[in-house]
Amino acid sequence: MTPPPRLRPELWVKAVLRLCATRDLPAFVVKRGDNDAGAVLLKLNRLEHGAVVFSQTRDIDGNMRWLQATAGAVPDQEAEAMIARHLGRDPDLWVVEIEDRLGRHPIEDWPMPPER
């Protein structure tokens, strides 16, 4: 089976930012990675309710999926430390942050973070 074509990270990030804007969710690029080959980390900042970090992965068919990289909502400093460790290993990495106290996000296959 041929894997599905991959969308360049730069285009994917632009699409997510636009989708967030249409839903009144503040979102921005924290770290710009490689336009063609960079992976993406997403930080869902729930402000005083902590943050959840999601990492990009691929399923067996090559489709993009998201794994919750933190154990639920964690303090912002803990989320930032995790992101810094990832950036230390992968300088091509993109980091996108979405801010919403309620933990809303526009990506359908993301698991919703547990309520605190």
Secondary structure by P-SEA (a helix, b strand, c coil): ccccccccaaaaaaaaaaaaaaacbbbbbcccccccbbbbbbbbcccccbbbbbbbbccccbbbbbcccccccccaaaaaaaaaaaaaacccbbbbbbbccccccccccccccccc
